[in-house]
C-alpha cells in the first residue's frame, strides 16, 4: 500500500482557490477541483457525480442563477475543521456571496469532505448544503 500523500496546500488556500473559480466562472477549474466519483448530499437525497461534465453543467446553470441575483463573487469564511486525518479533511464553512462592489449579499453554509490525491492535490469528494 502506498503512503498517504501530504497536501500541497492548506485547506484555507484550497477553498480560496475554489471560491476564486466560482467568482470567475471558471467552469473547467471547478470541474478539476472535484474528485470522481463525488457525492452531493442534500435533504432531498444523494447524487453521485461520476464525470466532470456533470460538474460543468451544474456550475454553468449556477453561474446564470447567481448573476441573475446580482451575485458576482464568493468568498469562504469561518472554515471549521471537524476532523482531519492524513488524506481526508472534513469540515464546514460559509460561502459568502458578494455583489459587484464586493459587498456581502447573502451566504450559504456547506459541509465538505476533501480528499488528498497521491500527487498532494486536494479534491472535493462530498459536498452538503446545510441551508436546505
Steps between C-alpha positions, in 0.01 A plus 500: 500500500633844405553759774239775528615816327534829684277779366677764291278783630322588822125455515465881513696538175301215347169674571644836390580336165154340488321829567721677245385247239139565607548877480672486163254252350794266434293193418799283406679594822190402697477168316866433584458574871258210551588135547326245278291338612374769736181517698256788543293441814191712558183474708333372183743214444842411367639542150811325378713721276694263279648725236628857463227595250236466773694755705539731201125486429409567864728801537404644160138507617610637837691788340186609315294479819751696712550773240120540476504567879783755459754269664839556337739343747538253783739476791549228759488596865465333838672182380465238774690173502289229659747219432827482315709191451765421238329525163156615622362833622142525629350832594262781426510865402302795381506604138431873507339633182620840381354766275694670221656742752613212722241558771326201664153423362432166665667182605479124473614248759662184362677192629771321304715193502823569316749230402868531418617321186838329466646813335401708805210688339175531690164415345142527624355151546174589682312827513195572711301824508389562858233764431249271327 
